[in-house]
């Protein structure tokens, strides 16, 4: 499932992020990937140990965890500190799949990458190209969102970032381990939760609503890993 989550960061937060990132020291993005990824990756990133990356990443993590749409769709158990990247002058990241197991650089805890999230920090009109393209059974899906918005998608997806032919594309990205490993099961729970919320808004709480909520939580109880 791919899901657009608007307004993860406010315009004021995006403006502050961009000001700080404009003064940051960027490193070769290939430092954070293996030999296969290094063959197709050409961008810049903040060092994962950078105090600025950790500071800004904490803001993003808290904003996502507090976002009802993100929480319902991802069911986060733990997440890596967000990374920050930049593309310009033809920089790109060719077709690849995210590594299945990551190590938190701060806690050294192992994390299974179930869900990938990109938070856009540049407005679409600030750069040409740079679409995040995610491949699935239905074809290629190009994503280019307003600054402050996020896209979430399965980490098992093959994807790429198209070459940025003019301007600069700045974004943050992170991996989350979900309480529910299986993407299909997460999709079912998300769909059920969203329909329960809509029915509750239209009809209020009732015995039927309690029954549906119980069904949701019993499925989560069955599938969740904690």
C-alpha angles and dihedrals in degrees: 000000000000116000131185112216112192126208101015086148124030121236088253092053092048091051091051092046092051092049092053094042092051088065096042129112110243125203134199108288091220089076091081100050138066128250095279094051091045090064093064103026121097114161143095129260140180111254109264088233093051112126088220092054091050093046096049092037091058090056091052093046092052092046091052096045090050092049110099093208093052093045094048095047099040103029089205121215098172136342138202118243106269121260125219125217140180133202129191140136095041095315114157145161112227128214111311143140123234118251113264098224125039134181120226105237091212104042097021087225117149117242131190109224106228102149130030121205130192120193111197117223099176124068114244092244092056094075143024119231117356096123116161103233117198120191124211139149090288095054136258120337118198118207128192112158137182117270111277094028124111138209121206123197138158114285087222090070122107107234145157143194110236118231115279103229098182137008122012132287115208122182145150125231137185144172126234132197108218127214084233112056098193116080093208091053091048089051092052092049092047092050091047093048094049092050091048089052092050093047091047090051091051101040107015125227118328140155089271091052090051089051093051092047089050090051090052094050094045090054090048089049089052097048105030123108116199 
